[in-house]
Amino acid sequence: MSDSPATPDATADLTAAADVIDLADAVVGKAVRRLASLDGGADTHQVLAYEIAHAAAGVATAKSLIDYGNKGDVEAKITCAFTADMVHDLGSKILGRESDWGVERDALAGAHEFMATYRAPAFLASLADTPGPLHLSSDMEMVSDTFGSFAQNVIAPHAEHVHRTNADVPEEIVTGMAELGAFGLSVPAEYGGYSEGGDEEYIAMVAATEALSKASLGIGGSLITRPEILTRALVKGGTEEQKQKWLPLLATAEVMPAVAVTEPDYGSDVAGIKVMATPAPGPNGEDGWVINGVKTWCTFGARADALTLLARTDPDRSKTHRGLSLFIVPKPRGDAHGFDLRQEIDGTATGGKMEGRPIDTIGYRGMHSYEIALEDWWVPAENQIGGADGLGKGFYYQMAGFENGRLQTAARAVGVMQAAYEEGLDYAENRKVFGEAIIDYQLIRAKLGRIAVLTQAGRQFAYSVATLMAKGAGQMEASMVKAYVCKAAEWVTRESMQIHGGMGYAEEFPVSRLFVDARVLSIFEGADETLCLKVIARQLIAASKAD
């Protein structure tokens, strides 16, 4: 290796790392109070709000690493490296805009020496092949190993073919994951699942999702997300009858759902959706609803056996989110390349129609996304989640599912990052230039060192948020981990591709797939800008005013 300087004692510097994190936290706190004092707040000063939200997410990530850093020398090095990286990123946001942030020019002066030590190229290079242990409990290690083995043996062999040909998710993956219990991780045990509560319930989901996503984002970790969202919505607001009927079917994958929320004119602005559900009798006079309108970006919509569909049940649009209800909409499976379904109930054609137009994407292939048009598609009243008590509460039930979806998306990002790290490290160790393996070049090692640090930081933050959510907290942190880690995944996959040189741009190397897959992570399950402006910044402002 070309770098062999004395390595700083990171274990001894953990106290200094904590001080630097506190300093960064204080700077972000001043900025939040400044933003809160400005006319229009986050809605008007959007660039400032966006950057504060990401800075706050970086600080939260660093905080989550302190306990990890106390577990060993490697862990301490990773913690110090990430802390230095985080505060440097914060400084780059502030530089030249101190007045906007409400801080002094030398606000981060106290962190300069720490940054110099732990952003030193030689130090980062020393971490190139030091990703750090996970520190999961024995039970969670078993979850990670079990799903990791399945991902390697069953998912990975299909990943490149599905990506390059835009093929479907192989059924052996769906059935295999069902046999492993992947779809029942969040289904309470009394309804046929594997969830018994406890602090590690969400960590199991994170560990499984990361392992599956490492093999493939499109046909691995993402398969869990849609059942997870419906499960959480049912647990939050479903009637006992609905839980008894649907949760066992979700746990065994007898019903694989898709989520139909986004509309052509309404993405993150969920409260404004137009798709209508109108009371209408069924063919035998039973109570029900007919649904009309268009949904888009309905991932897995053709293969799905049902749609988790949010619709307006109150025509008074002034009620916004209070006029929305959530439905389980059964459907036949359709052709992945487009479908045109006619509804039959008890053998009688009702005239209900559902048409699905596929949306081709540059990555995240296999799941397939669709624009789905519904015309008089009838749903029994018993499929409106929550029944009479749930009427008009669909927005809240949907958000209950999405909150966990954000954590799960962060776990998917970590899986992609881990895959990119391993691909980059393997290529660097085996690629020779001018007679020398490129792993011996400081620049390559420094890149790999930072990739390893960001990946482990994202993972540990996800574990931390999972622990909070198991206790009924962590809603803002779930948005933070999604925002921070998904954006980091873009840099990580890009740099791994760069390490590959020209071959990184060739489809024959998996890193090209990882790169295009990573790009979607900051877009779906809550666009980065919306999470930062509408969720994180607003909650930071509210908390500052409460103080």
C-alpha positions as CSV (number, residue, x, y, z in Angstrom):
1,M,0.0,0.0,0.0
2,S,1.3,3.5,-0.8
3,D,0.0,5.0,2.4
4,S,1.6,4.0,5.7
5,P,1.6,7.0,8.0
6,A,0.9,6.9,11.7
7,T,-2.9,6.3,12.3
8,P,-4.6,8.6,14.8
9,D,-6.1,7.0,17.9
10,A,-9.8,7.3,17.0
11,T,-10.8,5.5,20.2
12,A,-9.3,8.3,22.2
13,D,-10.8,10.9,19.9
14,L,-14.4,9.7,20.4
15,T,-14.9,12.4,23.0
16,A,-13.7,15.0,20.5
17,A,-16.0,13.5,17.9
18,A,-19.0,14.0,20.3
19,D,-17.9,17.6,20.8
20,V,-17.7,18.2,17.1
21,I,-21.2,16.7,16.7
22,D,-22.5,18.9,19.4
23,L,-21.0,21.9,17.7
24,A,-22.6,21.0,14.4
25,D,-25.9,20.4,16.1
26,A,-25.7,23.9,17.7
27,V,-25.0,25.4,14.3
28,V,-28.0,23.6,12.7
29,G,-30.1,24.7,15.7
30,K,-29.2,28.4,15.0
31,A,-30.1,27.9,11.4
32,V,-33.4,26.4,12.2
33,R,-34.3,29.3,14.5
34,R,-33.2,31.7,11.8
35,L,-35.4,30.0,9.3
36,A,-38.3,30.0,11.7
37,S,-38.0,33.8,12.1
38,L,-38.1,34.5,8.4
39,D,-41.4,35.4,6.7
40,G,-42.8,32.4,4.9
41,G,-40.4,30.0,6.7
42,A,-39.6,26.8,4.8
43,D,-42.2,27.4,2.1
44,T,-40.6,30.6,0.9
45,H,-36.9,30.0,1.8
46,Q,-36.8,26.6,0.2
47,V,-33.0,26.4,-0.6
48,L,-32.1,27.2,2.9
49,A,-34.7,24.8,4.3
50,Y,-33.6,22.0,2.1
51,E,-29.9,22.4,3.1
52,I,-30.8,22.7,6.8
53,A,-32.9,19.5,6.6
54,H,-30.0,17.6,5.0
55,A,-27.5,19.0,7.5
56,A,-29.8,18.0,10.3
57,A,-30.0,14.5,8.9
58,G,-26.2,14.3,8.7
59,V,-25.9,15.4,12.4
60,A,-28.5,12.8,13.3
61,T,-26.5,10.1,11.5
62,A,-23.3,11.1,13.3
63,K,-25.1,11.0,16.7
64,S,-26.3,7.4,15.9
65,L,-22.7,6.4,15.4
66,I,-21.3,7.3,18.8
67,D,-22.4,4.1,20.5
68,Y,-21.1,2.2,17.5
69,G,-17.8,3.9,17.8
70,N,-17.4,2.7,21.4
71,K,-17.4,-0.9,20.4
72,G,-13.9,-1.2,18.9
73,D,-11.0,0.5,17.2
74,V,-12.4,0.0,13.6
75,E,-15.8,1.3,14.7
76,A,-14.2,4.4,16.3
77,K,-12.3,5.1,13.1
78,I,-15.5,4.9,11.1
79,T,-17.3,7.1,13.5
80,C,-14.6,9.8,13.5
81,A,-14.3,9.6,9.7
82,F,-18.0,10.1,9.2
83,T,-18.1,12.9,11.8
84,A,-15.4,14.8,10.0
85,D,-17.1,14.2,6.7
86,M,-20.4,15.4,8.0
87,V,-19.1,18.6,9.5
88,H,-17.1,19.4,6.3
89,D,-20.3,19.0,4.3
90,L,-22.0,21.3,6.8
91,G,-19.2,23.9,6.4
92,S,-19.6,23.8,2.6
93,K,-23.3,24.6,2.9
94,I,-22.6,27.6,5.2
95,L,-19.5,29.1,3.5
96,G,-20.4,32.4,1.9
97,R,-24.0,32.2,3.2
98,E,-23.4,32.7,6.9
99,S,-26.0,35.5,7.2
100,D,-28.7,33.2,5.7
101,W,-27.8,30.6,8.3
102,G,-27.6,33.1,11.1
103,V,-24.1,32.0,12.2
104,E,-20.7,33.5,12.4
105,R,-18.0,33.0,9.8
106,D,-15.9,30.9,12.2
107,A,-18.9,28.9,13.5
108,L,-17.1,25.6,12.8
109,A,-13.6,26.7,13.8
110,G,-13.6,24.4,16.7
111,A,-13.9,21.4,14.3
112,H,-11.0,22.4,12.0
113,E,-8.3,20.3,13.7
114,F,-10.6,17.3,14.0
115,M,-11.5,17.6,10.3
116,A,-7.8,17.8,9.3
117,T,-7.1,14.6,11.2
118,Y,-10.0,12.5,10.1
119,R,-10.4,13.8,6.5
120,A,-6.7,13.3,5.8
121,P,-6.4,11.2,2.6
122,A,-4.0,8.8,4.2
123,F,-6.5,8.1,7.0
124,L,-9.4,7.6,4.6
125,A,-7.2,5.3,2.5
126,S,-6.5,3.2,5.6
127,L,-10.2,2.3,5.7
128,A,-10.4,1.1,2.1
129,D,-10.8,-2.6,3.1
130,T,-12.2,-2.0,6.6
131,P,-16.0,-1.9,6.3
132,G,-16.5,-2.6,10.0
133,P,-18.7,-5.2,11.8
134,L,-22.5,-4.8,11.9
135,H,-23.0,-5.5,15.7
136,L,-26.4,-7.2,15.3
137,S,-27.8,-9.5,18.0
138,S,-27.4,-13.2,17.4
139,D,-31.1,-13.4,16.3
140,M,-30.7,-10.5,13.8
141,E,-27.4,-12.0,12.5
142,M,-29.4,-15.1,11.7
143,V,-32.0,-13.0,9.8
144,S,-29.2,-11.2,7.9
145,D,-27.4,-14.5,7.1
146,T,-30.6,-16.3,6.1
147,F,-31.8,-13.6,3.7
148,G,-28.3,-13.0,2.5
149,S,-27.9,-16.6,1.5
150,F,-31.2,-16.6,-0.3
151,A,-30.3,-13.4,-2.1
152,Q,-26.9,-14.8,-3.2
153,N,-28.2,-18.2,-4.3
154,V,-31.6,-17.3,-5.8
155,I,-31.9,-13.6,-6.5
156,A,-28.4,-12.7,-7.7
157,P,-28.3,-15.2,-10.6
158,H,-31.4,-13.5,-12.1
159,A,-30.4,-9.8,-11.4
160,E,-28.5,-9.0,-14.6
161,H,-30.9,-10.8,-16.9
162,V,-33.9,-9.1,-15.5
163,H,-32.2,-5.7,-15.6
164,R,-30.9,-6.0,-19.2
165,T,-34.1,-7.5,-20.7
166,N,-36.6,-5.6,-18.4
167,A,-38.0,-9.1,-17.5
168,D,-40.5,-9.9,-14.7
169,V,-39.7,-10.9,-11.2
170,P,-39.2,-14.6,-11.4
171,E,-41.9,-16.5,-9.4
172,E,-39.3,-18.6,-7.7
173,I,-38.1,-15.5,-5.9
174,V,-41.7,-14.6,-4.7
175,T,-42.4,-18.1,-3.5
176,G,-38.9,-18.5,-2.0
177,M,-39.2,-15.2,0.0
178,A,-42.7,-16.3,1.2
179,E,-41.2,-19.5,2.5
180,L,-38.6,-17.5,4.3
181,G,-41.3,-15.4,5.9
182,A,-40.2,-12.2,4.3
183,F,-43.7,-10.9,3.8
184,G,-44.8,-11.7,7.3
185,L,-42.0,-9.9,9.2
186,S,-44.4,-7.1,10.2
187,V,-47.6,-9.1,10.4
188,P,-48.5,-9.8,14.0
189,A,-48.1,-13.4,15.0
190,E,-51.8,-13.7,15.9
191,Y,-52.6,-13.1,12.2
192,G,-50.1,-15.7,10.8
193,G,-47.0,-13.5,10.7
194,Y,-43.7,-13.4,12.6
195,S,-44.0,-10.1,14.4
196,E,-44.2,-10.3,18.2
197,G,-43.2,-6.7,18.8
198,G,-40.1,-5.9,20.8
199,D,-37.2,-3.6,20.0
200,E,-35.9,-5.7,17.2
201,E,-39.0,-6.0,15.1
202,Y,-38.0,-3.2,12.7
203,I,-34.4,-4.2,12.8
204,A,-35.3,-7.6,11.3
205,M,-37.0,-5.8,8.4
206,V,-34.0,-3.5,7.9
207,A,-31.6,-6.5,8.0
208,A,-33.6,-8.6,5.6
209,T,-34.2,-5.7,3.2
210,E,-30.5,-4.8,3.0
211,A,-29.5,-8.4,2.3
212,L,-32.1,-8.7,-0.4
213,S,-31.3,-5.3,-2.0
214,K,-27.6,-6.1,-2.1
215,A,-28.4,-8.8,-4.7
216,S,-30.9,-6.7,-6.6
217,L,-33.0,-3.6,-5.8
218,G,-35.6,-4.4,-8.4
219,I,-36.3,-8.0,-7.7
220,G,-35.0,-8.3,-4.1
221,G,-35.6,-5.8,-1.3
222,S,-38.3,-3.9,-3.1
223,L,-40.6,-7.0,-3.0
224,I,-41.1,-6.5,0.7
225,T,-42.1,-2.9,0.5
226,R,-45.7,-3.1,-0.9
227,P,-46.9,-5.8,1.4
228,E,-45.3,-3.9,4.3
229,I,-47.1,-0.7,3.5
230,L,-50.5,-2.5,3.3
231,T,-49.7,-4.4,6.5
232,R,-48.9,-1.2,8.4
233,A,-52.1,0.5,7.2
234,L,-54.2,-2.5,8.3
235,V,-52.5,-2.7,11.7
236,K,-53.1,1.0,12.1
237,G,-56.7,1.3,11.0
238,G,-58.2,-2.0,9.8
239,T,-61.2,-3.6,11.4
240,E,-60.7,-6.9,13.2
241,E,-62.5,-8.7,10.3
242,Q,-60.1,-7.0,7.8
243,K,-57.1,-8.0,9.8
244,Q,-58.3,-11.6,10.1
245,K,-58.9,-11.8,6.3
246,W,-56.0,-9.9,4.7
247,L,-53.0,-10.2,7.0
248,P,-52.6,-14.0,6.7
249,L,-52.9,-13.6,3.0
250,L,-50.2,-11.0,2.9
251,A,-47.9,-13.0,5.2
252,T,-47.9,-16.0,2.9
253,A,-47.9,-14.0,-0.4
254,E,-51.2,-15.5,-1.4
255,V,-52.0,-11.8,-2.0
256,M,-49.2,-9.6,-3.4
257,P,-50.3,-6.0,-3.4
258,A,-49.2,-2.9,-5.3
259,V,-49.7,0.7,-4.0
260,A,-51.8,3.1,-6.0
261,V,-51.5,6.6,-4.5
262,T,-49.7,8.8,-7.0
263,E,-51.7,10.5,-9.8
264,P,-50.5,12.2,-13.0
265,D,-51.0,15.7,-11.4
266,Y,-50.5,14.7,-7.8
267,G,-47.3,13.0,-6.6
268,S,-46.0,14.2,-3.2
269,D,-49.1,16.3,-2.9
270,V,-51.1,13.3,-1.8
271,A,-53.9,15.4,-0.3
272,G,-54.9,16.8,-3.7
273,I,-55.7,13.5,-5.4
274,K,-58.7,13.3,-7.7
275,V,-59.5,9.6,-8.1
276,M,-63.1,9.1,-6.8
277,A,-64.8,6.3,-5.0
278,T,-68.6,6.6,-5.1
279,P,-71.1,4.5,-3.2
280,A,-72.6,1.9,-5.5
281,P,-74.4,-1.4,-5.1
282,G,-72.8,-4.6,-6.3
283,P,-74.4,-7.1,-8.7
284,N,-76.4,-8.7,-5.9
285,G,-77.3,-5.4,-4.2
286,E,-74.5,-5.5,-1.6
287,D,-72.9,-2.3,-0.4
288,G,-69.8,-1.1,-2.2
289,W,-68.0,1.6,-4.1
290,V,-67.1,2.2,-7.8
291,I,-63.7,3.8,-8.4
292,N,-62.9,6.1,-11.3
293,G,-59.7,7.9,-12.3
294,V,-56.1,7.4,-13.1
295,K,-53.2,6.4,-10.9
296,T,-49.6,6.4,-12.0
297,W,-46.2,5.0,-10.8
298,C,-48.0,2.0,-9.6
299,T,-45.1,-0.4,-9.1
300,F,-45.7,-4.1,-9.5
301,G,-49.2,-3.2,-10.7
302,A,-49.5,-6.0,-13.3
303,R,-48.4,-8.9,-11.1
304,A,-50.2,-7.7,-8.1
305,D,-53.4,-9.4,-6.8
306,A,-54.7,-6.2,-5.2
307,L,-54.1,-2.5,-5.2
308,T,-53.8,-0.5,-2.0
309,L,-55.6,2.4,-3.4
310,L,-56.2,5.9,-1.9
311,A,-59.3,7.6,-3.3
312,R,-61.5,10.6,-2.6
313,T,-64.7,9.6,-0.9
314,D,-65.9,13.1,-0.2
315,P,-66.4,15.2,-3.3
316,D,-65.8,18.4,-1.3
317,R,-62.2,19.0,-2.3
318,S,-61.8,21.7,0.4
319,K,-61.5,18.9,2.9
320,T,-58.2,17.8,1.2
321,H,-56.8,14.9,3.1
322,R,-59.8,14.6,5.3
323,G,-61.9,13.5,2.4
324,L,-59.7,10.5,1.4
325,S,-60.2,6.8,2.2
326,L,-58.1,3.7,1.7
327,F,-59.2,0.6,-0.2
328,I,-58.0,-2.9,-0.9
329,V,-58.9,-3.3,-4.6
330,P,-58.7,-7.0,-5.8
331,K,-57.7,-7.5,-9.4
332,P,-56.6,-10.3,-11.7
333,R,-52.9,-10.5,-12.6
334,G,-52.1,-8.8,-15.9
335,D,-49.5,-8.9,-18.5
336,A,-46.3,-7.1,-17.5
337,H,-46.1,-5.3,-20.9
338,G,-49.6,-3.8,-20.5
339,F,-53.0,-5.0,-19.4
340,D,-56.7,-4.4,-20.1
341,L,-58.9,-6.1,-17.5
342,R,-62.6,-6.5,-17.4
343,Q,-64.2,-7.1,-14.0
344,E,-66.4,-10.1,-13.2
345,I,-68.1,-10.6,-9.9
346,D,-69.8,-13.9,-9.2
347,G,-69.4,-14.7,-12.9
348,T,-71.2,-11.5,-14.0
349,A,-69.5,-8.8,-16.0
350,T,-70.1,-5.5,-14.3
351,G,-68.5,-3.4,-16.9
352,G,-65.7,-2.3,-14.6
353,K,-62.4,-1.8,-16.5
354,M,-58.8,-1.5,-15.5
355,E,-56.1,-0.6,-18.0
356,G,-52.4,-0.6,-17.2
357,R,-49.8,1.2,-19.4
358,P,-46.2,0.3,-18.5
359,I,-43.7,3.1,-17.8
360,D,-40.2,2.2,-19.0
361,T,-37.4,3.2,-16.7
362,I,-33.6,3.4,-16.9
363,G,-33.2,1.2,-13.8
364,Y,-35.2,-0.5,-11.0
365,R,-36.4,-3.1,-13.5
366,G,-38.3,-6.2,-12.9
367,M,-41.0,-4.7,-10.6
368,H,-42.4,-2.6,-13.5
369,S,-44.4,0.6,-12.9
370,Y,-47.7,1.5,-14.6
371,E,-50.2,4.2,-15.2
372,I,-53.5,2.5,-14.3
373,A,-56.9,3.8,-15.4
374,L,-59.9,2.6,-13.6
375,E,-63.5,2.9,-14.9
376,D,-66.4,1.9,-12.7
377,W,-64.2,-0.7,-10.9
378,W,-66.4,-2.0,-8.1
379,V,-65.1,-2.8,-4.6
380,P,-67.2,-4.3,-1.8
381,A,-67.7,-2.0,1.2
382,E,-65.8,-4.4,3.4
383,N,-62.6,-3.5,1.5
384,Q,-62.6,0.1,2.6
385,I,-60.0,0.0,5.4
386,G,-61.4,0.9,8.8
387,G,-65.1,0.6,7.7
388,A,-67.3,3.4,8.8
389,D,-64.8,4.6,11.4
390,G,-62.1,4.7,8.7
391,L,-64.0,6.8,6.2
392,G,-62.0,10.0,5.6
393,K,-59.0,8.6,7.4
394,G,-57.3,6.9,4.5
395,F,-54.5,9.6,4.3
396,Y,-53.4,8.8,7.8
397,Y,-53.5,5.0,7.3
398,Q,-51.5,5.5,4.1
399,M,-48.9,7.6,5.9
400,A,-48.6,5.0,8.6
401,G,-47.5,2.6,5.9
402,F,-45.2,5.2,4.2
403,E,-43.3,6.1,7.4
404,N,-42.0,2.5,7.6
405,G,-41.5,2.6,3.8
406,R,-39.0,5.4,4.2
407,L,-37.0,3.4,6.7
408,Q,-37.2,0.4,4.4
409,T,-36.0,2.5,1.4
410,A,-33.0,3.6,3.5
411,A,-32.3,-0.1,4.1
412,R,-32.6,-0.8,0.3
413,A,-30.1,2.1,-0.3
414,V,-27.6,0.5,2.2
415,G,-27.9,-2.8,0.4
416,V,-27.1,-1.1,-2.9
417,M,-24.2,0.8,-1.3
418,Q,-22.8,-2.4,0.2
419,A,-22.9,-4.1,-3.2
420,A,-21.2,-1.1,-4.8
421,Y,-18.5,-1.1,-2.2
422,E,-17.8,-4.8,-2.7
423,E,-17.8,-4.5,-6.5
424,G,-15.4,-1.5,-6.3
425,L,-13.1,-3.2,-3.9
426,D,-13.0,-6.5,-5.9
427,Y,-12.3,-4.6,-9.1
428,A,-9.6,-2.5,-7.5
429,E,-7.8,-5.5,-6.1
430,N,-7.7,-7.3,-9.5
431,R,-7.3,-4.5,-12.0
432,K,-3.6,-3.7,-12.8
433,V,-2.5,-0.4,-14.4
434,F,1.2,0.1,-15.2
435,G,2.0,-3.2,-13.5
436,E,0.3,-2.2,-10.2
437,A,-3.1,-3.1,-8.8
438,I,-5.1,0.1,-8.6
439,I,-6.0,-0.7,-4.9
440,D,-2.5,0.5,-4.2
441,Y,-3.2,4.0,-5.4
442,Q,-4.1,6.5,-2.7
443,L,-6.9,8.1,-4.7
444,I,-8.6,4.7,-5.2
445,R,-8.1,3.7,-1.5
446,A,-9.5,7.1,-0.3
447,K,-12.6,6.6,-2.5
448,L,-13.2,3.1,-1.1
449,G,-12.5,4.3,2.4
450,R,-15.2,7.0,2.2
451,I,-17.6,4.5,0.5
452,A,-17.1,2.1,3.4
453,V,-17.7,4.9,6.0
454,L,-20.8,6.2,4.4
455,T,-22.3,2.7,4.0
456,Q,-21.7,1.8,7.6
457,A,-23.0,5.1,8.8
458,G,-26.2,4.7,6.8
459,R,-26.6,1.2,8.2
460,Q,-26.1,2.1,11.8
461,F,-28.5,5.1,11.4
462,A,-31.1,2.7,10.0
463,Y,-30.7,0.4,13.0
464,S,-31.1,3.4,15.3
465,V,-34.3,4.6,13.6
466,A,-35.6,1.0,13.6
467,T,-35.2,0.9,17.4
468,L,-37.0,4.2,17.8
469,M,-39.9,3.1,15.5
470,A,-40.3,-0.1,17.5
471,K,-41.0,2.2,20.5
472,G,-43.6,4.2,18.6
473,A,-41.2,7.1,17.9
474,G,-38.8,8.0,15.1
475,Q,-41.1,9.4,12.5
476,M,-39.0,12.4,11.6
477,E,-35.8,10.3,11.9
478,A,-37.3,7.9,9.3
479,S,-37.6,10.8,6.9
480,M,-34.0,11.9,7.8
481,V,-32.4,8.5,7.2
482,K,-34.3,8.1,3.9
483,A,-33.1,11.6,2.7
484,Y,-29.5,11.2,3.8
485,V,-28.8,7.6,2.9
486,C,-30.5,7.6,-0.5
487,K,-28.6,10.7,-1.6
488,A,-25.3,9.1,-0.3
489,A,-26.1,6.0,-2.4
490,E,-25.9,8.1,-5.6
491,W,-22.3,9.2,-4.8
492,V,-21.3,5.7,-3.6
493,T,-22.4,4.0,-6.8
494,R,-21.0,6.7,-9.0
495,E,-17.6,6.4,-7.4
496,S,-17.6,2.6,-7.6
497,M,-18.5,2.9,-11.2
498,Q,-15.6,5.4,-11.6
499,I,-13.2,2.9,-10.0
500,H,-14.2,0.5,-12.7
501,G,-13.2,3.0,-15.4
502,G,-14.6,2.3,-18.8
503,M,-15.8,-1.1,-17.7
504,G,-18.1,0.6,-15.2
505,Y,-20.0,2.0,-18.1
506,A,-20.4,-1.5,-19.6
507,E,-23.5,-3.5,-18.7
508,E,-21.4,-6.6,-18.2
509,F,-20.3,-5.3,-14.8
510,P,-23.1,-5.1,-12.2
511,V,-21.9,-1.7,-11.0
512,S,-23.7,-0.1,-14.0
513,R,-27.0,-1.6,-12.8
514,L,-26.3,-0.4,-9.2
515,F,-25.7,3.1,-10.5
516,V,-29.0,3.5,-12.3
517,D,-30.9,1.7,-9.6
518,A,-29.5,4.1,-6.9
519,R,-30.9,7.1,-8.8
520,V,-34.5,6.2,-8.0
521,L,-33.9,6.0,-4.3
522,S,-34.2,9.8,-3.7
523,I,-37.3,10.0,-5.9
524,F,-39.7,7.3,-4.7
525,E,-41.2,6.7,-1.2
526,G,-41.2,10.5,-0.7
527,A,-39.2,12.7,-3.1
528,D,-36.1,14.1,-1.4
529,E,-37.2,17.7,-1.8
530,T,-40.6,17.1,-0.4
531,L,-39.3,15.2,2.6
532,C,-36.8,17.9,3.4
533,L,-39.2,20.9,2.9
534,K,-42.6,19.5,4.0
535,V,-41.5,17.0,6.7
536,I,-38.0,17.5,8.1
537,A,-37.8,21.3,8.0
538,R,-41.3,21.8,9.2
539,Q,-40.8,19.5,12.2
540,L,-37.4,21.1,13.0
541,I,-39.1,24.5,13.1
542,A,-42.0,23.2,15.2
543,A,-39.5,21.6,17.7
544,S,-37.5,24.9,17.9
545,K,-40.7,26.9,18.7
546,A,-41.7,24.3,21.3
547,D,-38.3,24.8,23.0
